[in-house]
Amino acid sequence: MACKGCWNTQFWSPKGGDEIQVSEILTQLDELADIEGITLLGGEPLQQATATLALIEGCKERDLSVFLYTGYEPSEFDDTMQACFDSSDIVITGRYVQELRDTTLRWRGSLNQQVHFISGRYNQSVLEERTEVECHILPNGNLEIVGYAESKLVDLLIGSE
C-alpha cells in the first residue's frame, strides 16, 4: 500500500521477495521452542490472502496466536480477507496516516488505526502494558532503535544533551 511515512520500507524489495511454501514456514515454526505465536505485517499480508489464510490456519492448528496487521479496512475485505481477520487473535486495521501519527498508541502508528480482539485469547488489557523498544548495535557499530522510544531514552543512547 506504500503508506506515506511507513516505518518498514526496508522490507519493500523492488525485485520482489523469495517464494516460500506455507508448509515450509509451518515446518520452521514446528522447530522453534517456546513461541507464543506469529505476527503478520507489511508489506500487506492481505494482498496474498489465500496464502495468509493457509498460514493462519496452520498456526491455529498448532495453538499459536496470530497477530495480523493490515492497511485495509474491514469494509474493503473480500471473503478470503474476512476469513483471515476472523481466524486471527488480534488484528490492526487501517492505513497508516502520517498526519495522524501518535507514538503513545500501542501497536499502532496513527489514530485512525483500530485494534480488534477477535478470538478472546487476548483482550483490551494488553494495550495497557509497557511500550516495547528494542535497541540493536549493528556490526558496523551503528545503533538501531525499533519501536517508539521516548526522546530522553534516544538522547541517552546516542549521547545527546
LUMROTI-827661 format. One record per residue: x, y, z of N, C-alpha, C in turn; chain; residue in three letters. Coordinates in steps of 0.05 Angstrom, whole numbers. Atoms other than C-alpha are relative to their C-alpha. Example, Ala and Ser with C-alpha at 12.3 -4.5 7.8 and 13.67 -1.06 7.14 Angstrom:
<rec n_xx="18" n_yy="-24" n_zz="0" ca_xx="246" ca_yy="-90" ca_zz="156" c_xx="18" c_yy="24" c_zz="0" chain="A" res="ALA"/>
<rec n_xx="-16" n_yy="-24" n_zz="-1" ca_xx="273" ca_yy="-21" ca_zz="143" c_xx="-15" c_yy="22" c_zz="14" chain="A" res="SER"/>
//
This chain:
<rec n_xx="17" n_yy="-24" n_zz="0" ca_xx="0" ca_yy="0" ca_zz="0" c_xx="17" c_yy="25" c_zz="0" chain="A" res="MET"/>
<rec n_xx="-20" n_yy="-22" n_zz="0" ca_xx="62" ca_yy="44" ca_zz="8" c_xx="-11" c_yy="25" c_zz="14" chain="A" res="ALA"/>
<rec n_xx="10" n_yy="-23" n_zz="-16" ca_xx="32" ca_yy="88" ca_zz="62" c_xx="23" c_yy="20" c_zz="5" chain="A" res="CYS"/>
<rec n_xx="-20" n_yy="-21" n_zz="-4" ca_xx="70" ca_yy="154" ca_zz="67" c_xx="9" c_yy="-1" c_zz="29" chain="A" res="LYS"/>
<rec n_xx="-11" n_yy="1" n_zz="-27" ca_xx="116" ca_yy="150" ca_zz="128" c_xx="2" c_yy="-28" c_zz="12" chain="A" res="GLY"/>
<rec n_xx="-2" n_yy="28" n_zz="-10" ca_xx="114" ca_yy="74" ca_zz="134" c_xx="27" c_yy="-5" c_zz="12" chain="A" res="CYS"/>
<rec n_xx="-26" n_yy="4" n_zz="-14" ca_xx="168" ca_yy="52" ca_zz="183" c_xx="15" c_yy="-25" c_zz="-10" chain="A" res="TRP"/>
<rec n_xx="-15" n_yy="24" n_zz="8" ca_xx="186" ca_yy="-14" ca_zz="150" c_xx="5" c_yy="-2" c_zz="-31" chain="A" res="ASN"/>
<rec n_xx="-5" n_yy="-1" n_zz="29" ca_xx="203" ca_yy="7" ca_zz="79" c_xx="24" c_yy="-17" c_zz="-8" chain="A" res="THR"/>
<rec n_xx="-23" n_yy="16" n_zz="7" ca_xx="268" ca_yy="-32" ca_zz="83" c_xx="-8" c_yy="-28" c_zz="-9" chain="A" res="GLN"/>
<rec n_xx="9" n_yy="27" n_zz="9" ca_xx="226" ca_yy="-95" ca_zz="70" c_xx="-14" c_yy="1" c_zz="-27" chain="A" res="PHE"/>
<rec n_xx="13" n_yy="-3" n_zz="26" ca_xx="199" ca_yy="-68" ca_zz="4" c_xx="21" c_yy="-4" c_zz="-21" chain="A" res="TRP"/>
<rec n_xx="-20" n_yy="5" n_zz="20" ca_xx="246" ca_yy="-101" ca_zz="-45" c_xx="-11" c_yy="7" c_zz="-28" chain="A" res="SER"/>
<rec n_xx="9" n_yy="-6" n_zz="27" ca_xx="240" ca_yy="-72" ca_zz="-115" c_xx="1" c_yy="-24" c_zz="-19" chain="A" res="PRO"/>
<rec n_xx="-2" n_yy="24" n_zz="16" ca_xx="258" ca_yy="-141" ca_zz="-141" c_xx="-20" c_yy="-21" c_zz="8" chain="A" res="LYS"/>
<rec n_xx="19" n_yy="20" n_zz="-10" ca_xx="204" ca_yy="-177" ca_zz="-102" c_xx="14" c_yy="-16" c_zz="21" chain="A" res="GLY"/>
<rec n_xx="-11" n_yy="17" n_zz="-22" ca_xx="215" ca_yy="-228" ca_zz="-47" c_xx="7" c_yy="-27" c_zz="-10" chain="A" res="GLY"/>
<rec n_xx="-5" n_yy="28" n_zz="6" ca_xx="233" ca_yy="-300" ca_zz="-44" c_xx="-26" c_yy="-16" c_zz="4" chain="A" res="ASP"/>
<rec n_xx="24" n_yy="16" n_zz="-4" ca_xx="177" ca_yy="-350" ca_zz="-54" c_xx="7" c_yy="-23" c_zz="19" chain="A" res="GLU"/>
<rec n_xx="-3" n_yy="22" n_zz="-18" ca_xx="168" ca_yy="-400" ca_zz="1" c_xx="-28" c_yy="-11" c_zz="5" chain="A" res="ILE"/>
<rec n_xx="25" n_yy="14" n_zz="-5" ca_xx="113" ca_yy="-451" ca_zz="12" c_xx="-9" c_yy="4" c_zz="29" chain="A" res="GLN"/>
<rec n_xx="11" n_yy="-2" n_zz="-27" ca_xx="67" ca_yy="-442" ca_zz="72" c_xx="9" c_yy="-25" c_zz="16" chain="A" res="VAL"/>
<rec n_xx="-8" n_yy="24" n_zz="-15" ca_xx="84" ca_yy="-514" ca_zz="91" c_xx="29" c_yy="2" c_zz="10" chain="A" res="SER"/>
<rec n_xx="-28" n_yy="-3" n_zz="-9" ca_xx="158" ca_yy="-495" ca_zz="95" c_xx="1" c_yy="19" c_zz="25" chain="A" res="GLU"/>
<rec n_xx="1" n_yy="-18" n_zz="-23" ca_xx="142" ca_yy="-437" ca_zz="142" c_xx="-10" c_yy="-15" c_zz="25" chain="A" res="ILE"/>
<rec n_xx="11" n_yy="15" n_zz="-23" ca_xx="100" ca_yy="-483" ca_zz="186" c_xx="20" c_yy="-20" c_zz="11" chain="A" res="LEU"/>
<rec n_xx="-21" n_yy="18" n_zz="-9" ca_xx="156" ca_yy="-534" ca_zz="188" c_xx="21" c_yy="15" c_zz="16" chain="A" res="THR"/>
<rec n_xx="-19" n_yy="-16" n_zz="-16" ca_xx="204" ca_yy="-479" ca_zz="211" c_xx="-12" c_yy="8" c_zz="27" chain="A" res="GLN"/>
<rec n_xx="13" n_yy="-6" n_zz="-25" ca_xx="154" ca_yy="-459" ca_zz="264" c_xx="0" c_yy="-24" c_zz="19" chain="A" res="LEU"/>
<rec n_xx="1" n_yy="25" n_zz="-16" ca_xx="149" ca_yy="-531" ca_zz="288" c_xx="28" c_yy="-4" c_zz="13" chain="A" res="ASP"/>
<rec n_xx="-27" n_yy="3" n_zz="-11" ca_xx="225" ca_yy="-529" ca_zz="300" c_xx="7" c_yy="19" c_zz="22" chain="A" res="GLU"/>
<rec n_xx="-5" n_yy="-20" n_zz="-21" ca_xx="221" ca_yy="-469" ca_zz="346" c_xx="-12" c_yy="-9" c_zz="26" chain="A" res="LEU"/>
<rec n_xx="10" n_yy="7" n_zz="-27" ca_xx="213" ca_yy="-477" ca_zz="420" c_xx="-11" c_yy="25" c_zz="14" chain="A" res="ALA"/>
<rec n_xx="11" n_yy="-21" n_zz="-17" ca_xx="170" ca_yy="-435" ca_zz="466" c_xx="-7" c_yy="26" c_zz="-14" chain="A" res="ASP"/>
<rec n_xx="10" n_yy="-25" n_zz="12" ca_xx="139" ca_yy="-386" ca_zz="418" c_xx="-30" c_yy="1" c_zz="5" chain="A" res="ILE"/>
<rec n_xx="29" n_yy="-5" n_zz="-6" ca_xx="71" ca_yy="-356" ca_zz="432" c_xx="-16" c_yy="1" c_zz="-26" chain="A" res="GLU"/>
<rec n_xx="14" n_yy="-2" n_zz="25" ca_xx="53" ca_yy="-342" ca_zz="360" c_xx="15" c_yy="16" c_zz="-20" chain="A" res="GLY"/>
<rec n_xx="-12" n_yy="-15" n_zz="22" ca_xx="66" ca_yy="-302" ca_zz="297" c_xx="-14" c_yy="27" c_zz="-3" chain="A" res="ILE"/>
<rec n_xx="11" n_yy="-26" n_zz="8" ca_xx="56" ca_yy="-231" ca_zz="274" c_xx="4" c_yy="3" c_zz="-30" chain="A" res="THR"/>
<rec n_xx="-1" n_yy="-4" n_zz="29" ca_xx="40" ca_yy="-218" ca_zz="201" c_xx="-4" c_yy="30" c_zz="-5" chain="A" res="LEU"/>
<rec n_xx="1" n_yy="-28" n_zz="6" ca_xx="55" ca_yy="-148" ca_zz="176" c_xx="11" c_yy="6" c_zz="-27" chain="A" res="LEU"/>
<rec n_xx="-6" n_yy="-8" n_zz="27" ca_xx="73" ca_yy="-109" ca_zz="114" c_xx="29" c_yy="3" c_zz="-7" chain="A" res="GLY"/>
<rec n_xx="20" n_yy="-1" n_zz="22" ca_xx="82" ca_yy="-102" ca_zz="60" c_xx="-28" c_yy="-4" c_zz="10" chain="A" res="GLY"/>
<rec n_xx="29" n_yy="3" n_zz="-7" ca_xx="9" ca_yy="-121" ca_zz="62" c_xx="-7" c_yy="-30" c_zz="-2" chain="A" res="GLU"/>
<rec n_xx="6" n_yy="29" n_zz="0" ca_xx="-8" ca_yy="-193" ca_zz="83" c_xx="-25" c_yy="-7" c_zz="-15" chain="A" res="PRO"/>
<rec n_xx="25" n_yy="7" n_zz="13" ca_xx="-78" ca_yy="-190" ca_zz="55" c_xx="1" c_yy="3" c_zz="-30" chain="A" res="LEU"/>
<rec n_xx="-3" n_yy="1" n_zz="29" ca_xx="-52" ca_yy="-178" ca_zz="-15" c_xx="8" c_yy="-28" c_zz="-10" chain="A" res="GLN"/>
<rec n_xx="-4" n_yy="29" n_zz="5" ca_xx="-34" ca_yy="-252" ca_zz="-11" c_xx="-19" c_yy="-15" c_zz="18" chain="A" res="GLN"/>
<rec n_xx="19" n_yy="10" n_zz="-20" ca_xx="-97" ca_yy="-270" ca_zz="27" c_xx="-3" c_yy="-31" c_zz="0" chain="A" res="ALA"/>
<rec n_xx="3" n_yy="29" n_zz="0" ca_xx="-101" ca_yy="-343" ca_zz="4" c_xx="22" c_yy="-13" c_zz="16" chain="A" res="THR"/>
<rec n_xx="-23" n_yy="11" n_zz="-14" ca_xx="-31" ca_yy="-359" ca_zz="28" c_xx="0" c_yy="8" c_zz="29" chain="A" res="ALA"/>
<rec n_xx="1" n_yy="-10" n_zz="-27" ca_xx="-40" ca_yy="-316" ca_zz="90" c_xx="-20" c_yy="-17" c_zz="16" chain="A" res="THR"/>
<rec n_xx="20" n_yy="16" n_zz="-14" ca_xx="-103" ca_yy="-355" ca_zz="108" c_xx="11" c_yy="-28" c_zz="6" chain="A" res="LEU"/>
<rec n_xx="-11" n_yy="26" n_zz="-4" ca_xx="-67" ca_yy="-421" ca_zz="99" c_xx="20" c_yy="0" c_zz="23" chain="A" res="ALA"/>
<rec n_xx="-20" n_yy="-3" n_zz="-21" ca_xx="-11" ca_yy="-397" ca_zz="145" c_xx="-15" c_yy="4" c_zz="27" chain="A" res="LEU"/>
<rec n_xx="15" n_yy="-4" n_zz="-24" ca_xx="-61" ca_yy="-372" ca_zz="197" c_xx="-13" c_yy="-26" c_zz="10" chain="A" res="ILE"/>
<rec n_xx="13" n_yy="25" n_zz="-7" ca_xx="-99" ca_yy="-438" ca_zz="196" c_xx="20" c_yy="-20" c_zz="11" chain="A" res="GLU"/>
<rec n_xx="-21" n_yy="18" n_zz="-10" ca_xx="-34" ca_yy="-477" ca_zz="204" c_xx="10" c_yy="8" c_zz="27" chain="A" res="GLY"/>
<rec n_xx="-8" n_yy="-9" n_zz="-26" ca_xx="-15" ca_yy="-435" ca_zz="263" c_xx="-21" c_yy="-6" c_zz="21" chain="A" res="CYS"/>
<rec n_xx="21" n_yy="5" n_zz="-19" ca_xx="-82" ca_yy="-443" ca_zz="296" c_xx="-1" c_yy="-30" c_zz="7" chain="A" res="LYS"/>
<rec n_xx="-1" n_yy="29" n_zz="-6" ca_xx="-76" ca_yy="-519" ca_zz="288" c_xx="22" c_yy="-7" c_zz="20" chain="A" res="GLU"/>
<rec n_xx="-22" n_yy="3" n_zz="-18" ca_xx="-11" ca_yy="-512" ca_zz="328" c_xx="-4" c_yy="15" c_zz="26" chain="A" res="ARG"/>
<rec n_xx="7" n_yy="-16" n_zz="-23" ca_xx="-45" ca_yy="-469" ca_zz="381" c_xx="19" c_yy="24" c_zz="3" chain="A" res="ASP"/>
<rec n_xx="-16" n_yy="-25" n_zz="0" ca_xx="-2" ca_yy="-409" ca_zz="361" c_xx="-18" c_yy="23" c_zz="-4" chain="A" res="LEU"/>
<rec n_xx="16" n_yy="-24" n_zz="4" ca_xx="-31" ca_yy="-340" ca_zz="367" c_xx="8" c_yy="13" c_zz="-26" chain="A" res="SER"/>
<rec n_xx="-5" n_yy="-14" n_zz="25" ca_xx="-37" ca_yy="-297" ca_zz="305" c_xx="-8" c_yy="30" c_zz="4" chain="A" res="VAL"/>
<rec n_xx="4" n_yy="-29" n_zz="-1" ca_xx="-30" ca_yy="-221" ca_zz="305" c_xx="4" c_yy="10" c_zz="-29" chain="A" res="PHE"/>
<rec n_xx="0" n_yy="-8" n_zz="28" ca_xx="-47" ca_yy="-191" ca_zz="237" c_xx="-2" c_yy="30" c_zz="-2" chain="A" res="LEU"/>
<rec n_xx="2" n_yy="-28" n_zz="7" ca_xx="-33" ca_yy="-121" ca_zz="213" c_xx="-9" c_yy="2" c_zz="-29" chain="A" res="TYR"/>
<rec n_xx="8" n_yy="-6" n_zz="28" ca_xx="-70" ca_yy="-96" ca_zz="151" c_xx="-7" c_yy="29" c_zz="-3" chain="A" res="THR"/>
<rec n_xx="7" n_yy="-27" n_zz="7" ca_xx="-77" ca_yy="-29" ca_zz="119" c_xx="-29" c_yy="3" c_zz="-10" chain="A" res="GLY"/>
<rec n_xx="27" n_yy="0" n_zz="10" ca_xx="-145" ca_yy="-49" ca_zz="94" c_xx="-19" c_yy="5" c_zz="24" chain="A" res="TYR"/>
<rec n_xx="22" n_yy="-3" n_zz="-19" ca_xx="-209" ca_yy="-30" ca_zz="130" c_xx="-18" c_yy="-24" c_zz="-4" chain="A" res="GLU"/>
<rec n_xx="18" n_yy="23" n_zz="3" ca_xx="-259" ca_yy="-87" ca_zz="144" c_xx="-20" c_yy="3" c_zz="-23" chain="A" res="PRO"/>
<rec n_xx="19" n_yy="-5" n_zz="22" ca_xx="-307" ca_yy="-55" ca_zz="94" c_xx="12" c_yy="-6" c_zz="-28" chain="A" res="SER"/>
<rec n_xx="-14" n_yy="6" n_zz="25" ca_xx="-255" ca_yy="-69" ca_zz="39" c_xx="6" c_yy="-30" c_zz="-4" chain="A" res="GLU"/>
<rec n_xx="-7" n_yy="28" n_zz="1" ca_xx="-247" ca_yy="-143" ca_zz="54" c_xx="-17" c_yy="-16" c_zz="-20" chain="A" res="PHE"/>
<rec n_xx="15" n_yy="20" n_zz="15" ca_xx="-266" ca_yy="-198" ca_zz="5" c_xx="-3" c_yy="-24" c_zz="19" chain="A" res="ASP"/>
<rec n_xx="5" n_yy="22" n_zz="-17" ca_xx="-286" ca_yy="-266" ca_zz="32" c_xx="25" c_yy="-12" c_zz="12" chain="A" res="ASP"/>
<rec n_xx="-25" n_yy="12" n_zz="-10" ca_xx="-215" ca_yy="-292" ca_zz="39" c_xx="13" c_yy="18" c_zz="21" chain="A" res="THR"/>
<rec n_xx="-11" n_yy="-19" n_zz="-19" ca_xx="-191" ca_yy="-229" ca_zz="73" c_xx="-16" c_yy="-1" c_zz="27" chain="A" res="MET"/>
<rec n_xx="17" n_yy="2" n_zz="-24" ca_xx="-250" ca_yy="-234" ca_zz="121" c_xx="6" c_yy="-25" c_zz="16" chain="A" res="GLN"/>
<rec n_xx="-8" n_yy="25" n_zz="-14" ca_xx="-231" ca_yy="-306" ca_zz="137" c_xx="26" c_yy="3" c_zz="15" chain="A" res="ALA"/>
<rec n_xx="-25" n_yy="-5" n_zz="-14" ca_xx="-161" ca_yy="-283" ca_zz="154" c_xx="-5" c_yy="16" c_zz="26" chain="A" res="CYS"/>
<rec n_xx="8" n_yy="-16" n_zz="-23" ca_xx="-190" ca_yy="-230" ca_zz="200" c_xx="-13" c_yy="-17" c_zz="22" chain="A" res="PHE"/>
<rec n_xx="16" n_yy="16" n_zz="-19" ca_xx="-239" ca_yy="-279" ca_zz="233" c_xx="17" c_yy="-21" c_zz="13" chain="A" res="ASP"/>
<rec n_xx="-17" n_yy="21" n_zz="-11" ca_xx="-184" ca_yy="-331" ca_zz="244" c_xx="23" c_yy="9" c_zz="17" chain="A" res="SER"/>
<rec n_xx="-23" n_yy="-12" n_zz="-15" ca_xx="-134" ca_yy="-284" ca_zz="277" c_xx="-9" c_yy="5" c_zz="29" chain="A" res="SER"/>
<rec n_xx="6" n_yy="-7" n_zz="-28" ca_xx="-129" ca_yy="-267" ca_zz="351" c_xx="-3" c_yy="30" c_zz="4" chain="A" res="ASP"/>
<rec n_xx="1" n_yy="-29" n_zz="-1" ca_xx="-113" ca_yy="-193" ca_zz="344" c_xx="5" c_yy="10" c_zz="-28" chain="A" res="ILE"/>
<rec n_xx="-4" n_yy="-12" n_zz="27" ca_xx="-119" ca_yy="-151" ca_zz="281" c_xx="0" c_yy="30" c_zz="3" chain="A" res="VAL"/>
<rec n_xx="-1" n_yy="-29" n_zz="3" ca_xx="-98" ca_yy="-80" ca_zz="269" c_xx="-8" c_yy="7" c_zz="-28" chain="A" res="ILE"/>
<rec n_xx="9" n_yy="-7" n_zz="26" ca_xx="-136" ca_yy="-49" ca_zz="212" c_xx="3" c_yy="30" c_zz="-5" chain="A" res="THR"/>
<rec n_xx="-1" n_yy="-28" n_zz="8" ca_xx="-129" ca_yy="16" ca_zz="174" c_xx="28" c_yy="9" c_zz="-10" chain="A" res="GLY"/>
<rec n_xx="-25" n_yy="-10" n_zz="11" ca_xx="-76" ca_yy="51" ca_zz="133" c_xx="14" c_yy="19" c_zz="20" chain="A" res="ARG"/>
<rec n_xx="-15" n_yy="-19" n_zz="-16" ca_xx="-21" ca_yy="88" ca_zz="169" c_xx="-3" c_yy="28" c_zz="-13" chain="A" res="TYR"/>
<rec n_xx="3" n_yy="-27" n_zz="10" ca_xx="-35" ca_yy="163" ca_zz="162" c_xx="20" c_yy="17" c_zz="16" chain="A" res="VAL"/>
<rec n_xx="-22" n_yy="-15" n_zz="-13" ca_xx="27" ca_yy="204" ca_zz="177" c_xx="-10" c_yy="24" c_zz="15" chain="A" res="GLN"/>
<rec n_xx="11" n_yy="-24" n_zz="-14" ca_xx="-14" ca_yy="266" ca_zz="195" c_xx="-15" c_yy="-7" c_zz="26" chain="A" res="GLU"/>
<rec n_xx="14" n_yy="9" n_zz="-24" ca_xx="-49" ca_yy="225" ca_zz="249" c_xx="19" c_yy="-16" c_zz="19" chain="A" res="LEU"/>
<rec n_xx="-20" n_yy="15" n_zz="-15" ca_xx="16" ca_yy="196" ca_zz="278" c_xx="-3" c_yy="6" c_zz="30" chain="A" res="ARG"/>
<rec n_xx="2" n_yy="-3" n_zz="-29" ca_xx="12" ca_yy="183" ca_zz="353" c_xx="18" c_yy="-22" c_zz="12" chain="A" res="ASP"/>
<rec n_xx="-20" n_yy="19" n_zz="-11" ca_xx="72" ca_yy="150" ca_zz="387" c_xx="-8" c_yy="-11" c_zz="27" chain="A" res="THR"/>
<rec n_xx="9" n_yy="11" n_zz="-25" ca_xx="32" ca_yy="137" ca_zz="450" c_xx="-18" c_yy="-24" c_zz="-3" chain="A" res="THR"/>
<rec n_xx="18" n_yy="22" n_zz="5" ca_xx="-11" ca_yy="84" ca_zz="417" c_xx="16" c_yy="-26" c_zz="0" chain="A" res="LEU"/>
<rec n_xx="-14" n_yy="26" n_zz="1" ca_xx="9" ca_yy="12" ca_zz="429" c_xx="-7" c_yy="-14" c_zz="-26" chain="A" res="ARG"/>
<rec n_xx="2" n_yy="17" n_zz="24" ca_xx="20" ca_yy="-28" ca_zz="365" c_xx="-11" c_yy="15" c_zz="-25" chain="A" res="TRP"/>
<rec n_xx="10" n_yy="-16" n_zz="23" ca_xx="-8" ca_yy="28" ca_zz="320" c_xx="17" c_yy="25" c_zz="-3" chain="A" res="ARG"/>
<rec n_xx="-15" n_yy="-24" n_zz="6" ca_xx="24" ca_yy="87" ca_zz="287" c_xx="-17" c_yy="25" c_zz="-2" chain="A" res="GLY"/>
<rec n_xx="17" n_yy="-24" n_zz="4" ca_xx="-35" ca_yy="132" ca_zz="274" c_xx="-28" c_yy="-5" c_zz="12" chain="A" res="SER"/>
<rec n_xx="25" n_yy="1" n_zz="-15" ca_xx="-100" ca_yy="149" ca_zz="308" c_xx="-23" c_yy="-14" c_zz="-14" chain="A" res="LEU"/>
<rec n_xx="22" n_yy="13" n_zz="14" ca_xx="-145" ca_yy="121" ca_zz="254" c_xx="1" c_yy="-31" c_zz="1" chain="A" res="ASN"/>
<rec n_xx="-2" n_yy="29" n_zz="0" ca_xx="-119" ca_yy="50" ca_zz="261" c_xx="-14" c_yy="-12" c_zz="24" chain="A" res="GLN"/>
<rec n_xx="17" n_yy="13" n_zz="-20" ca_xx="-163" ca_yy="3" ca_zz="301" c_xx="11" c_yy="-27" c_zz="9" chain="A" res="GLN"/>
<rec n_xx="-8" n_yy="26" n_zz="-10" ca_xx="-146" ca_yy="-56" ca_zz="346" c_xx="-25" c_yy="-17" c_zz="4" chain="A" res="VAL"/>
<rec n_xx="23" n_yy="18" n_zz="-2" ca_xx="-194" ca_yy="-115" ca_zz="341" c_xx="9" c_yy="-26" c_zz="15" chain="A" res="HIS"/>
<rec n_xx="-5" n_yy="25" n_zz="-14" ca_xx="-193" ca_yy="-172" ca_zz="392" c_xx="-20" c_yy="-20" c_zz="-9" chain="A" res="PHE"/>
<rec n_xx="18" n_yy="17" n_zz="15" ca_xx="-223" ca_yy="-228" ca_zz="352" c_xx="-7" c_yy="-26" c_zz="16" chain="A" res="ILE"/>
<rec n_xx="4" n_yy="27" n_zz="-11" ca_xx="-214" ca_yy="-295" ca_zz="388" c_xx="-7" c_yy="-2" c_zz="29" chain="A" res="SER"/>
<rec n_xx="3" n_yy="2" n_zz="-29" ca_xx="-219" ca_yy="-278" ca_zz="461" c_xx="26" c_yy="-9" c_zz="14" chain="A" res="GLY"/>
<rec n_xx="-26" n_yy="8" n_zz="-12" ca_xx="-147" ca_yy="-303" ca_zz="472" c_xx="13" c_yy="24" c_zz="14" chain="A" res="ARG"/>
<rec n_xx="-11" n_yy="-25" n_zz="-11" ca_xx="-127" ca_yy="-231" ca_zz="487" c_xx="-23" c_yy="20" c_zz="3" chain="A" res="TYR"/>
<rec n_xx="20" n_yy="-21" n_zz="-3" ca_xx="-166" ca_yy="-170" ca_zz="510" c_xx="13" c_yy="27" c_zz="3" chain="A" res="ASN"/>
<rec n_xx="-9" n_yy="-28" n_zz="-1" ca_xx="-160" ca_yy="-95" ca_zz="518" c_xx="23" c_yy="4" c_zz="20" chain="A" res="GLN"/>
<rec n_xx="-21" n_yy="-4" n_zz="-21" ca_xx="-114" ca_yy="-103" ca_zz="579" c_xx="28" c_yy="-1" c_zz="-11" chain="A" res="SER"/>
<rec n_xx="-27" n_yy="1" n_zz="11" ca_xx="-55" ca_yy="-120" ca_zz="534" c_xx="9" c_yy="27" c_zz="-11" chain="A" res="VAL"/>
<rec n_xx="-7" n_yy="-27" n_zz="10" ca_xx="-58" ca_yy="-48" ca_zz="508" c_xx="12" c_yy="17" c_zz="22" chain="A" res="LEU"/>
<rec n_xx="-10" n_yy="-16" n_zz="-22" ca_xx="-41" ca_yy="-23" ca_zz="577" c_xx="27" c_yy="-7" c_zz="10" chain="A" res="GLU"/>
<rec n_xx="-27" n_yy="8" n_zz="-7" ca_xx="25" ca_yy="-59" ca_zz="582" c_xx="20" c_yy="20" c_zz="-9" chain="A" res="GLU"/>
<rec n_xx="-21" n_yy="-19" n_zz="7" ca_xx="91" ca_yy="-22" ca_zz="576" c_xx="6" c_yy="0" c_zz="-30" chain="A" res="ARG"/>
<rec n_xx="-9" n_yy="-3" n_zz="28" ca_xx="115" ca_yy="3" ca_zz="509" c_xx="27" c_yy="-14" c_zz="-4" chain="A" res="THR"/>
<rec n_xx="-25" n_yy="13" n_zz="5" ca_xx="169" ca_yy="-40" ca_zz="479" c_xx="18" c_yy="17" c_zz="-18" chain="A" res="GLU"/>
<rec n_xx="-20" n_yy="-13" n_zz="17" ca_xx="233" ca_yy="-11" ca_zz="450" c_xx="23" c_yy="-20" c_zz="-1" chain="A" res="VAL"/>
<rec n_xx="-23" n_yy="17" n_zz="3" ca_xx="288" ca_yy="-54" ca_zz="421" c_xx="23" c_yy="17" c_zz="-10" chain="A" res="GLU"/>
<rec n_xx="-24" n_yy="-14" n_zz="9" ca_xx="359" ca_yy="-28" ca_zz="413" c_xx="20" c_yy="-21" c_zz="-9" chain="A" res="CYS"/>
<rec n_xx="-19" n_yy="19" n_zz="12" ca_xx="408" ca_yy="-64" ca_zz="368" c_xx="26" c_yy="15" c_zz="-7" chain="A" res="HIS"/>
<rec n_xx="-26" n_yy="-10" n_zz="9" ca_xx="482" ca_yy="-50" ca_zz="359" c_xx="8" c_yy="-16" c_zz="-24" chain="A" res="ILE"/>
<rec n_xx="-5" n_yy="14" n_zz="25" ca_xx="496" ca_yy="-68" ca_zz="287" c_xx="30" c_yy="-5" c_zz="-3" chain="A" res="LEU"/>
<rec n_xx="-29" n_yy="6" n_zz="4" ca_xx="562" ca_yy="-99" ca_zz="263" c_xx="17" c_yy="23" c_zz="-7" chain="A" res="PRO"/>
<rec n_xx="-16" n_yy="-24" n_zz="7" ca_xx="583" ca_yy="-32" ca_zz="235" c_xx="2" c_yy="20" c_zz="23" chain="A" res="ASN"/>
<rec n_xx="-1" n_yy="-17" n_zz="-23" ca_xx="575" ca_yy="-1" ca_zz="304" c_xx="-24" c_yy="20" c_zz="3" chain="A" res="GLY"/>
<rec n_xx="23" n_yy="-18" n_zz="-2" ca_xx="511" ca_yy="38" ca_zz="288" c_xx="-21" c_yy="-11" c_zz="19" chain="A" res="ASN"/>
<rec n_xx="22" n_yy="8" n_zz="-18" ca_xx="453" ca_yy="37" ca_zz="336" c_xx="-26" c_yy="1" c_zz="-15" chain="A" res="LEU"/>
<rec n_xx="26" n_yy="1" n_zz="13" ca_xx="385" ca_yy="16" ca_zz="311" c_xx="-21" c_yy="-2" c_zz="23" chain="A" res="GLU"/>
<rec n_xx="21" n_yy="0" n_zz="-20" ca_xx="324" ca_yy="32" ca_zz="354" c_xx="-26" c_yy="-7" c_zz="-14" chain="A" res="ILE"/>
<rec n_xx="25" n_yy="9" n_zz="11" ca_xx="259" ca_yy="-5" ca_zz="338" c_xx="-21" c_yy="5" c_zz="20" chain="A" res="VAL"/>
<rec n_xx="22" n_yy="-7" n_zz="-18" ca_xx="194" ca_yy="19" ca_zz="368" c_xx="-1" c_yy="30" c_zz="3" chain="A" res="GLY"/>
<rec n_xx="4" n_yy="-29" n_zz="-4" ca_xx="175" ca_yy="87" ca_zz="394" c_xx="13" c_yy="7" c_zz="27" chain="A" res="TYR"/>
<rec n_xx="-14" n_yy="-8" n_zz="-24" ca_xx="228" ca_yy="108" ca_zz="444" c_xx="-6" c_yy="29" c_zz="7" chain="A" res="ALA"/>
<rec n_xx="3" n_yy="-28" n_zz="-9" ca_xx="217" ca_yy="170" ca_zz="486" c_xx="26" c_yy="15" c_zz="-6" chain="A" res="GLU"/>
<rec n_xx="-23" n_yy="-15" n_zz="8" ca_xx="264" ca_yy="226" ca_zz="467" c_xx="23" c_yy="-1" c_zz="21" chain="A" res="SER"/>
<rec n_xx="-20" n_yy="2" n_zz="-21" ca_xx="300" ca_yy="221" ca_zz="535" c_xx="17" c_yy="-25" c_zz="-4" chain="A" res="LYS"/>
<rec n_xx="-14" n_yy="25" n_zz="4" ca_xx="319" ca_yy="149" ca_zz="520" c_xx="18" c_yy="2" c_zz="-24" chain="A" res="LEU"/>
<rec n_xx="-16" n_yy="-4" n_zz="24" ca_xx="343" ca_yy="166" ca_zz="450" c_xx="24" c_yy="17" c_zz="6" chain="A" res="VAL"/>
<rec n_xx="-22" n_yy="-17" n_zz="-7" ca_xx="385" ca_yy="223" ca_zz="477" c_xx="21" c_yy="-14" c_zz="17" chain="A" res="ASP"/>
<rec n_xx="-18" n_yy="16" n_zz="-17" ca_xx="415" ca_yy="177" ca_zz="530" c_xx="16" c_yy="-19" c_zz="-17" chain="A" res="LEU"/>
<rec n_xx="-14" n_yy="21" n_zz="16" ca_xx="432" ca_yy="123" ca_zz="479" c_xx="19" c_yy="12" c_zz="-20" chain="A" res="LEU"/>
<rec n_xx="-18" n_yy="-11" n_zz="20" ca_xx="463" ca_yy="169" ca_zz="427" c_xx="18" c_yy="22" c_zz="11" chain="A" res="ILE"/>
<rec n_xx="-18" n_yy="-19" n_zz="-13" ca_xx="497" ca_yy="215" ca_zz="477" c_xx="-6" c_yy="29" c_zz="-5" chain="A" res="GLY"/>
<rec n_xx="8" n_yy="-28" n_zz="3" ca_xx="458" ca_yy="279" ca_zz="462" c_xx="-5" c_yy="13" c_zz="27" chain="A" res="SER"/>
<rec n_xx="5" n_yy="-15" n_zz="-25" ca_xx="449" ca_yy="332" ca_zz="514" c_xx="-29" c_yy="7" c_zz="2" chain="A" res="GLU"/>
//
